[in-house]
Amino acid sequence: MHISNIVFIFGEKGMIKQYELSLPPFQRGFHLITGYINDAIEKLPATGLVNIFIHHTSAGLMINENADPSVRVDLGSSFDYLVPERLSHYTHLLEGDDDMPAHIKSSLTGVSLTIPVSRGRLKLGMWQGIFLGEFRNHGGRRKLTITVFGE
């Protein structure tokens, strides 16, 4: 994991901080990354918002249950069922059988999340976690930009 602090902007009533986070390579599937996000942010404001953006079109971000790891397995198998590889109508084939389905799955999950901050903490629900959806067989390191807005 690599973390870079990019920008500090302080205004009259608020501030914006921005961080770059390079995640280690993960195998295909859904991976809990809440800890990586928390570790990358120096200190959250008392109230505000955190936006997390992934710089890739073959991976995605989501918030889901983090209590039972079988949820991640079921999500992975369900996404693979909904968006299979090697469909005859795919024309984008240059980067491998897993690439076009990865783009579709990324479109389904999205590439950014916005989470409220209260009392200096991400205001996630009791069972919620932040997940990386790695949709390639060998996706490599994934780059995130984390922007913190607050007072």
Protein Blocks (a to p, Z undefined) as FASTA:
>chain_A
ZZddfbdcddfkbccdddddddddddeddddfklmmmmmpmbacfbdcdddddfbfkbcc
ddddfkbmklmmmmmmmmmmmmcghifkbmblmnojklmmmmmmmmmnopadcdddeehi
acddfkbccddddfbfblojaddddddddZZ
